[in-house]
């Protein structure tokens, strides 16, 4: 890996505190672009021009890459050059004025209330693993936190008397209330599950541990999700994002306002909410046109 790419990697991981899988995605995009530059123009990343970036995007489209993939690659390239302009390694960002292809926004996939109930009832509470899994799923659905936030929770982030958890990120710290069910099963896990998983010789402070007593990985959580989707006969592709979507949409369906949701969700622009509202609006118009005698 060239030193300019290594510097960018360290910036993302250590300064921006971006999740490892996201850092890997950035680097993967940039290494593919670098290989293209070397093969096509005999240039490295620091020698790219606007026209070279444009031809790379066209090349991706010729390879039938979808608009989302092309836009993501362009975003990685722009971020890399923006970093090096700020650092003084470059005078100008060659990608700054390039517009990516328009990405069609899809209606977010979410579970019905009945599907969520089915999912939450799948863990076997007679086992330590089931007690842990139940607490994780209940907590994720009750709070809408990201899987990275869930897995990075520390035991001390749970404020039992206040019935809240503290989610800490750089520039984004928020307290999230727990519902009675998520609190109940989190208490059960911390009292009856985690002590049995945690090894005596370990000083692991992460809340959710794998069966070896270490912090649960993203891969471990994804494996857990796939297992419950298959065993529960849930037809939708079950992902942490779908649980987050379900959290937002079920609150909206029950009258939660946007400001409250944004506070809980920890971001100002929630795609799932806006896409759901758009879908609801379109369905309302469709029903009106079909039902009203003078529509």
QUIURGI-V750181 format. One record per pair of residues at least 12 apart in sequence whose ideal C-beta (glycine too) atoms are under 8 Angstrom apart, sorted by the first residue. I is the first residue (numbers start at 1). GAP is how many residues later the second one is. D is the distance in Angstrom with one decimal. If there is no record, write none. Layout:
BEGIN
I:GAP:D
I:GAP:D
END
This chain:
BEGIN
1:26:7.8
1:30:7.8
2:32:7.5
2:42:6.5
2:43:6.9
4:41:6.0
4:42:5.8
4:80:6.5
4:85:6.6
5:22:6.8
5:25:6.1
5:26:7.4
5:29:7.4
5:40:6.7
5:75:7.7
7:76:7.8
7:77:7.9
7:80:7.4
8:18:7.6
8:22:7.5
8:71:7.9
8:72:5.4
8:75:5.4
8:76:7.5
9:14:6.3
9:17:7.9
9:18:6.0
11:72:5.7
12:14:6.2
16:154:7.2
17:152:7.0
17:153:4.8
19:129:4.8
19:199:7.9
21:197:6.3
25:47:7.7
25:51:7.5
26:50:4.8
26:53:6.8
26:54:7.6
29:43:6.7
29:44:4.7
29:47:3.8
29:48:7.1
30:15:6.8
30:46:5.7
30:47:6.9
30:50:5.6
32:41:7.4
33:12:7.1
33:15:7.8
33:20:8.0
33:23:6.0
33:40:6.9
33:43:7.8
33:44:6.0
36:20:5.3
36:23:6.8
37:15:6.4
37:19:7.7
40:12:7.6
40:15:7.5
45:35:7.0
46:38:7.4
46:43:7.1
46:44:6.9
48:46:5.6
49:45:5.4
50:44:4.8
50:45:7.0
50:47:7.3
50:48:6.6
52:42:7.7
53:21:7.6
53:24:6.2
53:41:6.1
53:42:5.2
53:45:6.0
54:44:6.5
56:17:7.9
57:13:5.6
57:16:7.5
57:17:6.4
57:41:7.5
57:43:7.6
57:44:7.9
60:13:6.6
61:40:7.5
67:33:7.6
67:34:4.1
67:35:6.5
67:36:4.8
67:37:7.0
68:35:5.0
70:30:6.2
70:31:5.4
71:29:3.8
71:30:6.2
71:32:5.4
74:21:6.7
74:24:6.4
74:26:4.5
75:25:7.4
77:18:5.1
78:15:6.8
78:17:4.6
78:18:6.8
78:20:7.6
81:12:4.1
81:13:6.2
81:14:5.5
81:15:7.5
82:14:7.7
105:166:7.2
105:170:6.0
106:169:7.5
107:168:5.5
107:169:7.4
107:171:8.0
107:172:5.0
108:137:4.4
108:141:7.4
108:163:7.1
108:164:4.3
108:167:5.3
108:168:6.4
109:127:6.0
109:128:7.5
109:133:5.4
109:136:6.5
110:132:6.1
110:135:4.1
110:136:4.4
110:138:8.0
110:139:4.9
110:140:7.9
110:162:7.5
110:166:7.9
111:123:7.6
111:125:6.7
111:131:6.3
111:132:7.3
111:135:4.6
113:137:6.3
115:119:6.2
115:121:7.4
116:25:6.1
116:127:7.9
116:130:5.8
116:134:7.5
118:114:5.6
118:116:7.0
119:18:6.5
119:109:6.1
119:110:8.0
119:113:6.1
119:115:6.5
119:119:7.5
120:14:7.2
120:17:5.6
120:18:6.1
120:21:6.8
122:106:4.8
122:109:6.2
122:110:4.9
123:14:7.0
123:105:7.5
125:63:7.9
128:64:7.9
128:65:5.1
128:68:5.0
128:69:6.1
128:83:7.8
129:82:6.6
131:54:7.7
131:57:5.8
131:58:5.3
131:61:6.1
131:62:3.8
132:57:5.5
132:61:5.0
132:62:7.3
132:65:6.9
132:76:6.6
132:77:7.6
133:91:6.0
133:95:7.5
134:51:5.0
134:54:7.8
134:55:7.5
135:47:7.8
135:50:4.6
135:51:4.9
135:53:6.9
135:54:3.7
135:58:7.1
135:73:7.7
136:14:6.6
136:72:5.8
136:85:7.4
136:88:7.6
137:91:7.7
137:106:7.6
138:43:5.7
138:44:4.3
138:47:4.7
138:48:7.2
139:26:7.5
139:39:7.4
139:43:5.0
139:46:7.8
139:47:6.0
140:100:6.8
140:103:5.2
140:104:7.6
140:107:7.8
141:41:7.5
141:102:5.6
141:105:6.6
141:106:5.8
142:36:5.9
142:37:4.6
142:39:7.0
142:40:3.6
142:105:7.6
143:22:6.7
143:24:8.0
143:33:4.7
143:35:7.0
143:39:7.1
143:104:7.2
143:121:7.2
144:32:8.0
144:100:5.2
144:103:3.6
144:104:6.2
144:120:6.0
144:121:5.6
145:20:7.9
145:22:5.9
145:31:7.0
145:99:7.8
145:121:8.0
146:94:7.0
146:98:6.9
147:71:6.2
147:74:5.7
147:93:3.9
148:70:7.2
149:18:5.1
149:20:7.2
150:58:6.9
150:71:7.6
150:90:7.8
151:55:7.4
151:57:6.2
151:64:6.7
151:65:5.6
151:66:7.4
151:67:6.6
151:70:6.5
152:54:7.2
153:12:6.5
153:14:7.5
153:53:7.1
153:54:4.3
153:55:6.8
154:51:4.9
154:52:6.2
154:53:6.1
155:35:7.1
155:39:7.9
155:50:5.9
155:51:7.7
155:52:5.3
156:49:7.1
157:50:7.0
158:28:6.7
158:32:7.4
158:49:7.0
159:16:7.7
160:27:7.4
162:13:7.7
163:14:6.3
163:15:5.1
163:20:5.6
164:12:6.1
164:13:5.4
164:14:6.4
165:13:6.5
167:99:6.7
169:97:7.6
172:94:5.5
174:89:7.0
174:90:7.7
174:92:5.3
176:88:5.9
190:17:7.8
194:13:7.5
194:15:6.5
197:12:4.9
197:13:7.7
197:14:6.2
197:16:5.7
198:15:5.2
199:13:7.8
199:14:3.9
202:12:7.5
221:19:7.1
222:17:7.9
222:18:7.9
225:13:5.1
225:14:6.7
225:15:6.9
226:12:7.2
244:21:8.0
244:28:7.1
245:27:4.6
248:13:6.0
248:17:6.7
248:22:6.3
248:24:4.9
248:25:5.4
248:28:7.4
249:23:6.7
249:24:7.7
249:27:5.2
251:13:8.0
252:21:6.4
252:24:6.4
252:25:7.7
258:15:6.8
261:12:6.2
END
